[in-house]
Amino acid sequence: MKRFAAAKQRLGLDDERRAPLLVAMLEDVLEAIGGSRMVERTIVVTGEPAAAEVGAARGAEVLTDPADEGHPEAALIGIERAREEGSACVVLLPGDCPLLDPRELDSLLTGVGERYVAVVPDRHGSGTNALVLAPPDAIRPAFGEGSRERHVEAARNSGFPYSAEPVPSLALDLDTPADLIALTRELDSGRGRAARTARVLGI
């Protein structure tokens, strides 16, 4: 999770509206992860004190991202910690996909072998909203615009079995005003999902 002052600038929201939304989305994501039967441990990587507080309150291990350079670098911090702890597999999840369904997360992680990469695309099909890596350093994360193809190519070049795995509740992340409109519509049509995010958005 980026520092709030630098995060989600393209949404066009002022700090007073953006910060509560970022907190709410992170809380909803962590609640969904906590409801997963397949996830054994959660690590939050952030340079934002408010996000660190949310992670700690949810029982996650919080690692400081001192440089706050972006998603790939933060992911590497979490991956290294997972490797130190002997984890056989990691799933890299963003803090801005509040619709995440723990049942879909469990389905994504069920049956993962010792060598495997799963790339979860965004709703446009070009970005990456989650990565499953077994082992944790199977490929180097390369999040950002056009990352789906970069991750697929990296998995192909590494010789690891891989697949692109659409996960409906991970398709919508929040970057632009159009994403905000789409999220509002989704929340309005499906009561009970992402309750904190919905409340902040007045739904």
C-alpha angles and dihedrals in degrees: 000000000000122000105278094237089063100033128101097356091156091065090078094227124136120240093261091059099033100053096055089048092052091050092048094049092049091049091051092048092049091047090054092048089049089055092056118105093202100055113088100179136013125213122191116199114197147135091206115100093208091053090047089053091051092049094049092048089055092052096254124142106248121213122189118239099204097181097042088203098151149286099302094052093046090049090055090055090054093044092053091051091049090051091050089054092050098249114171095203140017134195115207112212131179124231093231102067099088094165090070110142115210091213091057090047090053091049090052091052099041115109097006109163131218091269116037144121124200120189115200109201127213122244091273092055094232104082132058122240097176140009129203112202126185110207097024093241095046091125135355113259114244105180122176138074111349092008097138092072092042091054093046090049092048091051091047092050092047092056093237120142106253144172140184105241117192111210111188096209091051096047097088119065124166119248110119139034087257089057090050091053091048092049092049090052092049093049092045091053096045113045117201097036122115090355096185094049091047091051093052090050091050096248 
